[in-house]
Amino acid sequence: MLEARRQERKFLDTPDQRNAYARDRDRVFYTDEFRRLAEITQVITPTGYAFHNRLTHTLEVSQISRRIAEKLLRDRKHQKKQTFPEIDPDVVETAALIHDLGHPPFGHIGEAVLDELVSVHDPDGFEGNAQSFRIVTRLAVQSQSYVGLNLTRASLLAAMKYPHLRGELPLDPSNEVQAKRHRKYGAYRDDLEYFLFARAGQSTEMPTIEAQIMDHADDIAYSIHDLVDFYRAGILPAENMKQDSFFERFFEREKHLVLKDIDIEEPEAKTCIRNAIDLMVGDFYSGRRIEHASLKSAASNFISNYVENIRLNPEGTGLCIDPTYKVELAFFRRMIWAYVIHRPQLSTQQRGYRNIIENLFRIYWNSIEDDYQRNIVPPRFMEDIEVLLKVDPEQYRASKARLVSDIISSFSDRQAIMMYRRLSGIDPGQVTDYI
């Protein structure tokens, strides 16, 4: 794609001393939606500094993304015969800052509940990646001259891990490609105008190299930093993996997911994983300074190794990642799922979170058309209600569901709990509270 097309914005804009992509990064960085990530669940509800929240995770993804981009650009000097795609560190960093903006309160359980509720009225449902695209193109406030942040086409494409609309519900649930397309997609049809702008000139639905960099950086950050968090907290018994019998039982149970789509033989995979565990994990983590330093050093070395061993394929259309590194990351992710996400303590929390989202949806749905109750809607959405009331009757319920999901997904975890307690009469709060 020509650089001029990559830098094109949907609306006219006034340039300044920054280059186009640095301006994109700064615009995302200073949004309310970005700051909100400090109170959004990563895996568990954020409390204190011990666990990552969506903001710290996002900042780490942006740092890793940038380092991968810089590494690949250094490689270009030695790969003159290779077709080299457009890669800009500012673009991949911007994409990383965008990638989790659309996460609603309570992480993936909030996303799943909103998808169920919205799908009743709009087949597009709710999806965090599509909501991130909606935020930067429609909802975030940057100027009175246009809606959204008016980012360049390059940044919008780089933020799009799934550059397609939602597919039809698969007739065959065993068809994994169709099923994933239905679950994961890049934009709602309500935002089709902006989706088509971003995708103009693209001849394939394959994500751009910059999007692939951001996506892989996300995998690295999630796999390593969440493992470190829960190992330190004593929730994840990683030291048990050093015992042969324990490791063999766990691997046998999880290997169909650990080895899925990775070109590696089982014995080699086991050896790689055992070596990785030995390097990352001590015999027992008690929290002493020397143990903390050792764990931090190991995590840093793992990330550096993953970054330095990434390269482009000969066609310049995708990333080449050593299967031994893929299998390590996959195993770390399965440990987190097994010992954290499937814990009964988290499941009971999530049932409560489901109740909060369902009740907020019902309350806001019923309030929009009532002149008196409408005042419970946060003021920044009042103009959207005025637009909604003029929508074609055939599209009204879908548009209404989209607006309600925009309201709820704009809350942080704490705000969602506070609004639920306030609107349910559990804790009415104060008249001076900001909503």
C-alpha positions in Angstrom: 0.0 0.0 0.0 1.3 3.4 -0.9 2.5 5.5 2.1 0.1 8.3 1.2 -2.8 5.9 1.4 -1.5 4.5 4.7 -1.5 7.9 6.2 -4.9 8.9 4.9 -7.6 9.8 7.5 -11.3 9.8 7.0 -11.7 13.4 7.9 -9.5 16.4 7.1 -7.0 17.2 9.8 -4.5 19.9 10.7 -0.9 18.5 10.8 1.6 19.5 13.5 5.2 18.8 14.4 4.6 15.1 14.9 4.5 12.5 12.1 1.1 11.0 11.3 1.6 7.8 13.3 3.0 9.5 16.4 -0.2 11.6 16.4 -2.3 8.5 16.3 -0.5 7.0 19.2 -0.8 10.2 21.3 -4.6 10.5 20.5 -5.2 7.0 21.8 -3.0 7.5 24.8 -4.9 10.5 26.1 -8.4 9.2 25.7 -10.8 8.5 28.6 -11.2 5.0 27.2 -7.5 4.3 27.6 -7.4 5.5 31.2 -10.4 3.4 32.0 -8.4 0.2 31.4 -6.7 0.7 34.8 -10.0 -0.6 36.4 -10.8 -3.4 33.9 -10.2 -7.0 34.6 -7.3 -8.8 33.0 -8.0 -12.2 34.5 -9.2 -11.3 38.0 -10.6 -7.9 39.2 -7.6 -5.6 39.7 -6.8 -4.8 43.3 -3.5 -3.1 44.2 -0.3 -3.5 42.2 0.3 -7.3 42.6 -1.8 -8.3 39.5 -1.9 -6.9 36.0 -5.0 -4.9 34.9 -5.9 -4.1 31.3 -3.9 -0.9 31.4 -0.6 -2.4 32.6 -1.1 -5.4 30.2 -1.8 -2.9 27.3 1.4 -0.9 28.1 3.5 -4.1 28.1 1.9 -5.3 24.8 2.7 -1.9 23.3 6.4 -2.1 24.5 6.8 -5.6 23.1 5.1 -4.7 19.9 7.4 -1.8 19.3 10.5 -4.0 20.0 9.4 -6.6 17.5 8.8 -4.0 14.9 12.2 -2.5 15.5 13.8 -5.9 15.3 12.2 -6.7 12.0 13.3 -3.3 10.6 16.9 -4.1 11.6 16.6 -7.4 9.8 15.6 -5.6 6.6 19.2 -4.6 6.1 20.2 -8.2 5.7 17.1 -9.3 3.7 17.3 -7.2 0.6 15.9 -9.9 -1.7 12.9 -10.4 0.5 9.6 -8.6 -0.2 9.4 -6.4 2.8 6.0 -5.1 4.0 5.2 -1.7 5.6 6.2 -1.8 9.3 6.3 1.3 11.5 7.0 1.1 15.2 4.5 3.9 16.0 1.8 2.1 14.1 2.2 -1.2 16.0 2.5 0.6 19.3 -0.8 2.5 18.5 -2.5 -0.8 17.6 -1.4 -2.3 20.9 -2.8 0.7 22.8 -6.1 0.2 21.0 -6.4 -3.6 21.2 -8.2 -3.9 24.5 -10.1 -0.6 24.6 -13.4 -2.5 23.8 -13.2 -4.8 26.7 -16.4 -4.3 28.9 -16.4 -4.5 32.7 -15.3 -7.9 34.1 -13.3 -9.0 31.1 -14.4 -12.0 29.0 -17.5 -12.8 31.1 -18.8 -9.3 30.5 -18.1 -9.7 26.8 -20.0 -13.0 26.7 -23.0 -11.6 28.6 -23.3 -8.5 26.4 -23.0 -10.6 23.3 -26.0 -12.8 24.5 -28.1 -9.7 25.3 -27.3 -7.7 22.2 -27.7 -10.7 19.8 -31.4 -10.9 20.7 -31.9 -7.6 18.9 -28.8 -7.3 16.6 -27.2 -10.4 15.0 -23.8 -8.6 15.3 -24.0 -9.1 19.1 -21.0 -7.7 21.1 -17.3 -8.4 20.6 -14.4 -6.7 22.2 -12.3 -6.3 19.0 -15.2 -4.8 17.1 -16.0 -2.5 20.1 -12.3 -1.3 20.1 -12.8 -0.3 16.4 -16.0 1.4 17.3 -14.4 3.4 20.1 -11.6 4.8 18.0 -13.8 5.5 14.9 -17.1 6.6 16.6 -17.2 6.9 20.3 -13.9 8.5 21.6 -13.9 12.3 21.6 -11.0 14.2 20.0 -12.5 17.2 18.2 -15.7 19.0 17.5 -15.0 18.6 13.8 -15.4 14.9 13.5 -16.4 11.7 15.5 -13.8 9.3 16.9 -10.1 9.9 16.8 -9.7 10.2 13.0 -6.8 7.8 13.0 -4.8 6.9 9.9 -5.8 3.9 7.8 -2.5 2.2 8.8 -3.3 2.4 12.5 -6.8 1.2 12.0 -5.7 -1.8 10.0 -2.9 -2.7 12.5 -5.4 -2.7 15.3 -7.7 -5.2 13.4 -6.7 -8.8 14.4 -9.9 -10.0 12.7 -10.3 -7.9 9.5 -13.8 -9.1 8.6 -17.4 -8.6 9.7 -19.3 -11.2 11.8 -20.0 -14.3 9.8 -23.2 -16.2 9.7 -23.8 -18.7 12.6 -22.1 -21.9 11.4 -24.5 -24.6 10.4 -21.9 -27.2 11.4 -20.6 -26.4 14.9 -17.6 -28.6 14.3 -16.4 -26.2 11.6 -13.8 -24.3 13.7 -13.0 -21.7 11.0 -16.7 -20.7 10.7 -17.2 -20.8 14.5 -14.2 -18.5 15.1 -15.4 -16.1 12.5 -18.7 -15.9 14.2 -17.1 -15.3 17.6 -14.3 -13.0 16.6 -14.6 -10.2 14.1 -13.2 -6.7 13.6 -16.3 -4.4 13.2 -20.0 -4.2 13.5 -22.2 -3.6 10.5 -23.3 -0.4 12.2 -19.7 0.8 11.6 -19.5 -0.5 8.0 -18.6 3.0 6.6 -15.5 3.2 8.8 -14.6 -0.5 8.2 -14.7 0.0 4.5 -12.5 3.1 4.8 -9.9 1.2 6.8 -10.0 -1.8 4.4 -9.8 0.3 1.2 -7.2 -1.2 -1.1 -6.9 -4.5 0.9 -7.1 -7.6 -1.3 -7.1 -10.2 1.4 -8.8 -10.7 4.8 -5.4 -11.7 6.3 -4.4 -9.2 9.0 -1.5 -6.9 8.1 2.0 -7.6 9.3 1.6 -4.8 11.9 -1.6 -6.4 13.2 0.2 -9.8 13.4 3.0 -8.2 15.4 0.5 -6.7 17.9 -1.3 -10.0 18.2 1.8 -12.0 18.9 3.0 -9.4 21.4 -0.4 -9.8 23.1 0.2 -13.6 23.4 3.7 -13.1 24.8 2.6 -10.5 27.4 -0.5 -12.5 28.5 1.3 -15.8 28.7 4.4 -14.6 30.6 3.1 -11.8 32.9 -0.1 -13.6 34.0 1.9 -16.7 34.8 4.3 -14.6 36.9 1.4 -12.9 38.7 -0.4 -16.1 39.7 2.8 -18.0 40.6 3.8 -15.2 42.9 0.3 -15.2 44.5 0.5 -18.9 45.2 -2.6 -19.5 43.0 -0.7 -21.3 40.3 1.4 -24.2 41.6 4.1 -23.9 38.8 6.7 -25.5 41.0 4.7 -28.8 40.9 5.4 -29.0 37.1 9.0 -29.8 38.0 7.9 -33.2 39.3 7.8 -35.8 36.5 4.5 -37.5 37.5 2.7 -34.2 38.0 4.0 -32.8 34.7 3.1 -36.0 32.7 -0.5 -36.0 34.1 -1.0 -32.4 33.3 0.6 -32.6 29.8 -1.5 -35.6 28.9 -4.7 -33.9 29.9 -3.9 -30.7 28.0 -1.7 -31.7 25.1 -4.5 -31.6 22.5 -4.7 -27.8 23.1 -1.0 -27.3 23.8 0.1 -28.9 20.5 -2.9 -27.7 18.4 -1.7 -26.2 15.1 2.0 -26.3 16.1 4.4 -28.3 13.9 6.3 -30.1 16.6 6.6 -33.7 17.8 5.4 -34.5 21.3 8.8 -35.6 22.8 10.5 -32.4 21.5 7.6 -30.3 22.9 7.9 -31.9 26.3 11.6 -31.2 26.4 11.1 -27.6 25.5 8.4 -27.1 28.0 10.4 -28.8 30.8 13.4 -26.6 30.1 11.3 -23.5 30.1 9.7 -24.4 33.4 13.2 -25.0 35.0 14.4 -21.6 33.8 11.2 -19.8 34.9 10.2 -21.5 38.1 12.1 -22.2 41.4 11.2 -24.9 43.9 8.9 -22.7 45.8 8.1 -19.0 45.7 8.0 -17.4 49.2 8.3 -13.8 48.1 11.9 -13.1 49.2 13.7 -10.4 47.3 16.2 -12.9 45.6 13.3 -15.0 44.4 11.4 -12.0 43.0 14.6 -10.8 41.2 15.2 -14.2 39.8 11.6 -14.5 38.5 11.7 -11.0 37.0 15.0 -11.8 35.3 13.7 -15.1 33.9 10.5 -13.3 32.5 12.7 -10.6 30.9 14.9 -13.2 29.3 12.0 -15.2 27.9 10.5 -12.1 26.3 13.8 -10.9 24.9 14.3 -14.4 23.4 10.8 -14.5 21.9 11.3 -11.0 20.3 14.8 -11.7 18.9 13.8 -14.9 17.3 10.9 -13.6 15.3 11.4 -13.1 11.5 9.3 -12.6 8.4 8.5 -15.4 6.0 10.2 -15.1 2.6 7.0 -13.7 1.0 6.8 -10.9 3.7 3.2 -11.8 4.4 3.5 -13.3 7.9 5.6 -13.9 10.9 7.8 -16.9 11.4 7.9 -18.1 15.0 9.9 -21.1 16.1 7.5 -23.9 17.1 9.4 -24.4 20.3 8.5 -20.9 21.4 4.9 -21.4 20.3 4.6 -24.5 22.4 6.1 -22.9 25.5 3.6 -20.0 25.3 0.7 -22.4 24.7 1.6 -24.5 27.7 1.9 -21.4 29.9 -1.6 -20.3 28.8 -3.1 -23.8 29.6 -1.6 -23.6 33.1 -3.4 -20.2 33.6 -6.7 -21.7 32.3 -6.4 -24.8 34.4 -5.5 -23.2 37.7 -6.9 -19.7 37.6 -9.8 -19.3 35.1 -11.4 -22.6 36.0 -11.2 -22.0 39.8 -14.6 -22.2 41.6 -13.7 -18.9 43.3 -13.5 -17.1 40.0 -16.6 -18.9 38.7 -18.7 -17.7 41.6 -17.4 -14.1 41.1 -18.3 -14.4 37.4 -21.9 -15.4 38.2 -22.2 -12.2 40.2 -20.7 -10.2 37.4 -23.2 -11.8 35.0 -26.0 -10.6 37.2 -24.7 -7.1 37.3 -24.4 -6.8 33.5 -27.9 -8.4 32.9 -29.5 -6.0 35.4 -27.8 -2.9 34.0 -28.8 -3.9 30.5 -32.5 -4.3 31.6 -32.4 -1.0 33.5 -30.9 1.1 30.7 -33.1 -0.6 28.1 -36.2 0.4 29.9 -35.1 3.9 30.8 -34.2 5.2 27.3 -37.8 5.8 26.2 -39.0 7.1 29.5 -38.6 10.9 29.8 -38.2 10.7 33.6 -36.0 7.6 33.8 -33.8 8.8 30.9 -31.8 11.0 33.3 -30.1 7.9 34.8 -28.2 7.5 31.5 -24.7 9.1 31.8 -24.9 12.6 30.2 -22.3 11.8 27.5 -24.8 9.5 25.8 -27.7 11.9 25.8 -27.0 13.0 22.2 -27.0 9.3 21.1 -30.5 8.9 22.6 -31.7 11.8 20.5 -30.3 10.2 17.4 -31.8 6.8 18.4 -35.3 8.2 18.7 -35.1 9.2 15.0 -33.9 5.9 13.7 -36.0 3.9 11.2 -38.4 1.6 13.1 -37.0 -1.5 11.5 -33.6 -0.7 12.8 -34.7 0.7 16.1 -34.3 -2.3 18.4 -30.8 -3.1 17.0 -29.7 0.5 17.4 -31.1 0.6 20.9 -29.3 -2.6 21.9 -26.0 -1.2 20.4 -26.5 2.0 22.5 -27.1 0.2 25.7 -24.0 -1.9 25.1 -22.0 1.2 24.4 -23.2 2.6 27.8 -22.4 -0.5 29.8 -19.1 -1.2 28.1 -17.9 2.3 28.8 -17.9 1.6 32.6 -14.9 0.3 34.5 -15.4 -2.7 36.8 -15.7 -0.4 39.8 -18.2 1.9 37.9 -20.3 -1.0 36.8 -20.6 -2.3 40.4 -21.3 1.2 41.7 -24.0 1.9 39.2 -25.6 -1.5 39.8 -25.7 -0.9 43.5 -27.0 2.7 43.0 -29.7 1.8 40.6 -30.8 -1.3 42.5 -31.1 0.7 45.8 -28.4 -1.4 47.5 -26.2 1.7 48.0 -27.9 4.9 46.6 -24.6 6.8 47.0 -24.5 10.6 47.1 -26.1 13.3 44.9 -22.7 14.7 44.3 -21.3 11.5 42.8 -20.1 11.7 39.2 -21.8 9.3 36.9 
